[in-house]
Amino acid sequence: MTARDRLVVIGLGVLAVLAAVFLLLVAPERKQASSLVGQLATERAQLASAEGAAASARAAEAQYPAAYASIVGLGKAVPPSREEPALLYQLAQATNQKNVEFEAVTSTAAGAGGSGAATAAFTAMPFTFVFNGSFSNLQHLFESVDGYVVSQNAGNLLVSGRLLTIQSVSLAPTVGAQRKGGAHGAQLTGTITASAYVLPLAQGLTAGATAATPAGSAPAAAAATPSSPAAPAVVRVAP
């Protein structure tokens, strides 16, 4: 074997050793590095998704008090029971502000425990309210009661206190010699025929949630008492 042949054999041996080293050591490492790059890209995508979810959760947490207050307002507007004391208190407050006497209230629901007429998802509770006062004061009272529900764009209703729909309003001379009038003019009797609404028995707005935690033992909508303030609530009207 010549020197040239020996050099060729040695070169081939070196190449074989390098190939073996590449196959045994370098190639697996490169494959593992490629796999790690793919995993890193996946982890980065998951991290970005988690950060987005965390940002959404923080935004939802910041909006929770206002959303909860709105739900409680809806519970006052359409409670799960008749809540007549709260409704009468609301009207009594309006009459005191307008110098009007709250004469009487009559419920036209059938029976003492009557549930009224079902309207869509709500149950309508018809009432007749009778007031005594001057023409000017009664007019202001009617405007105040009518302002409990304000129609907005996109089919929304802004409700203050109890949701009421007014079917009719009438004025008539007050019966009785004791109603002689006064500084504000002759006394009149004003009658409002309206309907309040309650939720179906199986429904509740808050499902036991409270302002401190989503889970609770009693629906917050039941907190509508005569001393509760009439917070505005937005009710969407189905088309």
Backbone torsions as a table, in degrees:
resi	resn	phi	psi	omega
1	MET	NA	129.2	-177.8
2	THR	-79.4	168.3	178.6
3	ALA	-62.3	-35.5	179.5
4	ARG	-65.2	-41.6	179.5
5	ASP	-65.5	-39.2	179.0
6	ARG	-62.3	-39.8	178.1
7	LEU	-63.5	-39.0	178.8
8	VAL	-65.1	-43.1	179.8
9	VAL	-63.5	-43.9	179.2
10	ILE	-62.1	-43.0	179.3
11	GLY	-61.6	-42.4	178.5
12	LEU	-64.9	-38.0	178.6
13	GLY	-63.8	-43.5	178.3
14	VAL	-61.9	-42.1	178.1
15	LEU	-62.7	-38.4	179.5
16	ALA	-66.0	-40.4	178.7
17	VAL	-65.0	-43.7	179.1
18	LEU	-62.9	-39.4	178.5
19	ALA	-65.1	-41.4	179.2
20	ALA	-64.3	-42.7	178.4
21	VAL	-61.6	-40.9	-179.9
22	PHE	-63.8	-45.8	-177.3
23	LEU	-68.3	-36.4	-174.9
24	LEU	-86.4	-30.2	-173.2
25	LEU	-117.7	-53.4	-172.3
26	VAL	-72.2	-47.1	-176.4
27	ALA	-59.9	-47.2	177.5
28	PRO	-61.3	-38.1	179.2
29	GLU	-65.0	-40.5	178.5
30	ARG	-65.5	-39.1	178.1
31	LYS	-65.1	-42.4	178.5
32	GLN	-65.2	-39.0	178.1
33	ALA	-63.7	-40.5	178.0
34	SER	-64.0	-40.8	177.9
35	SER	-64.2	-39.9	178.5
36	LEU	-64.4	-37.4	177.3
37	VAL	-62.5	-41.9	177.4
38	GLY	-64.3	-42.3	177.9
39	GLN	-63.9	-38.0	179.1
40	LEU	-63.3	-41.3	178.4
41	ALA	-63.6	-40.4	178.5
42	THR	-64.7	-44.1	179.6
43	GLU	-63.1	-38.9	178.2
44	ARG	-63.7	-41.0	178.4
45	ALA	-64.1	-42.4	177.9
46	GLN	-64.8	-38.0	178.2
47	LEU	-64.1	-42.7	178.3
48	ALA	-62.8	-40.0	178.8
49	SER	-66.0	-42.0	179.3
50	ALA	-64.9	-39.6	178.3
51	GLU	-64.4	-39.4	176.9
52	GLY	-64.2	-42.3	177.9
53	ALA	-64.5	-38.8	178.7
54	ALA	-65.0	-40.2	178.1
55	ALA	-63.9	-41.6	177.9
56	SER	-64.1	-39.3	179.3
57	ALA	-65.1	-40.3	178.2
58	ARG	-64.8	-40.1	178.1
59	ALA	-64.9	-41.9	178.3
60	ALA	-64.9	-38.4	178.4
61	GLU	-63.6	-38.9	179.0
62	ALA	-67.1	-31.2	-178.5
63	GLN	-87.8	-10.3	-174.1
64	TYR	-59.3	-46.7	-178.9
65	PRO	-57.4	-43.3	179.8
66	ALA	-67.3	-40.3	179.3
67	ALA	-65.6	-40.0	179.3
68	TYR	-65.2	-42.3	178.2
69	ALA	-61.2	-38.0	178.0
70	SER	-64.7	-40.0	179.3
71	ILE	-65.4	-41.6	177.7
72	VAL	-63.2	-39.0	176.2
73	GLY	-61.3	-38.3	176.4
74	LEU	-66.2	-35.3	177.3
75	GLY	-63.9	-32.2	175.8
76	LYS	-75.8	-36.8	-179.6
77	ALA	-68.2	-42.8	-179.8
78	VAL	-133.0	85.1	-176.1
79	PRO	-76.1	168.1	178.6
80	PRO	-79.4	-6.2	177.2
81	SER	-137.8	177.8	-173.0
82	ARG	-61.9	-38.0	177.5
83	GLU	49.8	45.6	-178.4
84	GLU	-62.6	-39.1	179.5
85	PRO	-58.4	-41.4	179.1
86	ALA	-65.2	-38.7	178.7
87	LEU	-65.5	-44.9	-180.0
88	LEU	-65.9	-36.8	177.8
89	TYR	-63.4	-41.2	178.5
90	GLN	-60.6	-44.8	179.6
91	LEU	-70.5	-37.1	178.6
92	ALA	-63.3	-38.2	176.6
93	GLN	-62.1	-41.2	179.8
94	ALA	-65.3	-40.5	-179.1
95	THR	-68.2	-36.6	178.2
96	ASN	-63.4	-37.0	-180.0
97	GLN	-72.7	-23.7	-176.6
98	LYS	-106.7	9.0	-179.8
99	ASN	56.3	47.1	-179.3
100	VAL	-123.1	143.2	178.1
101	GLU	-89.8	127.8	176.1
102	PHE	-83.3	101.5	-171.2
103	GLU	-78.4	-51.1	-173.5
104	ALA	-162.8	160.8	173.2
105	VAL	-138.4	137.9	179.7
106	THR	-130.2	130.6	174.8
107	SER	-97.0	129.1	-178.8
108	THR	-97.5	11.2	175.8
109	ALA	-68.2	149.0	-176.3
110	ALA	-73.1	120.1	174.8
111	GLY	79.2	165.3	-179.6
112	ALA	-65.6	-34.0	-179.6
113	GLY	-106.2	20.3	-177.5
114	GLY	-59.0	146.0	-176.2
115	SER	-101.5	2.4	177.0
116	GLY	76.6	-165.4	-177.0
117	ALA	-99.9	133.2	179.7
118	ALA	-75.1	128.4	177.3
119	THR	-127.5	110.8	-176.0
120	ALA	54.6	-125.0	-178.8
121	ALA	-88.1	-12.2	-177.4
122	PHE	-100.0	166.5	174.1
123	THR	-113.8	121.7	-178.4
124	ALA	-80.5	135.1	178.5
125	MET	-117.4	97.7	-177.2
126	PRO	-70.3	139.1	177.6
127	PHE	-136.3	154.4	169.8
128	THR	-125.0	121.8	-178.3
129	PHE	-110.6	135.4	-178.4
130	VAL	-121.2	130.9	-178.8
131	PHE	-129.3	153.0	174.5
132	ASN	-122.1	137.2	178.6
133	GLY	172.9	-178.4	177.6
134	SER	-74.3	164.8	-179.6
135	PHE	-58.4	-45.5	-177.8
136	SER	-63.5	-46.0	-178.6
137	ASN	-67.0	-39.4	177.7
138	LEU	-65.7	-38.5	177.5
139	GLN	-60.8	-44.3	178.7
140	HIS	-64.6	-37.8	178.1
141	LEU	-64.2	-46.0	179.9
142	PHE	-59.5	-40.9	178.4
143	GLU	-64.4	-37.8	179.2
144	SER	-65.8	-45.6	179.5
145	VAL	-64.9	-41.2	178.0
146	ASP	-63.1	-29.2	-179.9
147	GLY	-77.7	-4.1	176.0
148	TYR	-61.2	-29.0	-179.4
149	VAL	-125.3	118.4	-178.9
150	VAL	-117.3	124.8	179.0
151	SER	-78.7	133.0	178.1
152	GLN	-118.5	-179.6	179.4
153	ASN	-70.3	164.5	175.3
154	ALA	62.1	27.4	175.6
155	GLY	72.4	26.4	178.3
156	ASN	-99.5	150.3	174.2
157	LEU	-122.0	128.7	174.1
158	LEU	-93.8	112.7	-173.1
159	VAL	-110.6	127.8	174.2
160	SER	-107.2	116.0	-177.6
161	GLY	76.1	-131.3	-175.0
162	ARG	-85.1	137.7	175.8
163	LEU	-73.0	121.5	179.5
164	LEU	-129.0	139.2	167.6
165	THR	-114.9	130.0	-176.0
166	ILE	-96.9	121.9	178.0
167	GLN	-86.9	-38.6	-178.4
168	SER	-158.5	155.1	175.9
169	VAL	-135.9	134.9	-179.3
170	SER	-141.0	155.2	176.8
171	LEU	-126.8	142.8	178.2
172	ALA	-151.5	155.1	176.1
173	PRO	-59.3	140.5	179.1
174	THR	-71.3	130.9	-179.2
175	VAL	-81.6	133.6	177.1
176	GLY	120.7	136.0	-178.0
177	ALA	-67.8	-19.7	-177.3
178	GLN	-72.8	-14.4	179.8
179	ARG	-92.1	81.5	-174.8
180	LYS	-96.2	-7.7	-176.8
181	GLY	93.4	-177.1	-177.0
182	GLY	-167.8	-148.5	-176.3
183	ALA	-64.8	-23.9	-176.9
184	HIS	-98.1	8.2	177.5
185	GLY	106.8	-179.6	-177.5
186	ALA	-61.6	145.2	179.9
187	GLN	-80.4	137.4	179.3
188	LEU	-126.8	161.3	174.4
189	THR	-109.7	121.1	178.3
190	GLY	-106.9	135.5	-178.5
191	THR	-121.9	129.9	175.9
192	ILE	-116.6	123.2	172.0
193	THR	-102.8	119.3	-173.3
194	ALA	-145.9	169.4	177.0
195	SER	-127.0	132.0	167.8
196	ALA	-98.7	172.4	-174.3
197	TYR	-135.8	149.0	174.6
198	VAL	-131.2	155.6	177.0
199	LEU	-73.9	156.1	171.5
200	PRO	-59.4	154.5	-174.1
201	LEU	-58.9	-32.4	-175.0
202	ALA	-85.6	-0.9	-175.4
203	GLN	-109.8	155.9	174.3
204	GLY	-154.2	146.4	-174.9
205	LEU	-78.7	-39.7	-172.9
206	THR	-101.9	-14.0	-179.9
207	ALA	52.1	36.5	177.2
208	GLY	86.7	4.6	-179.7
209	ALA	-73.6	154.8	175.4
210	THR	-128.4	171.3	180.0
211	ALA	-67.0	-22.7	-178.7
212	ALA	-88.7	-29.8	-175.8
213	THR	-153.3	148.8	179.5
214	PRO	-64.8	-20.3	-177.6
215	ALA	-106.3	140.1	179.8
216	GLY	-154.2	178.2	-176.2
217	SER	-99.7	-16.3	-176.9
218	ALA	-143.3	140.5	178.1
219	PRO	-61.2	133.1	180.0
220	ALA	-68.9	-20.3	179.7
221	ALA	-62.9	-23.8	-179.9
222	ALA	-73.5	-4.3	-178.1
223	ALA	-81.3	5.0	-179.8
224	ALA	-74.8	93.3	-179.4
225	THR	-111.2	166.3	-179.3
226	PRO	-57.1	-25.2	-178.9
227	SER	-89.1	-3.4	-177.4
228	SER	-77.2	138.8	176.8
229	PRO	-69.8	152.3	-178.3
230	ALA	-88.3	89.6	-178.2
231	ALA	-81.4	136.7	179.4
232	PRO	-63.1	144.5	176.1
233	ALA	-138.3	147.4	-178.3
234	VAL	-101.8	124.5	179.0
235	VAL	-113.2	122.3	177.8
236	ARG	-84.1	131.3	179.9
237	VAL	-92.9	124.1	-179.7
238	ALA	-66.0	137.3	-179.9
239	PRO	-67.8	NA	NA
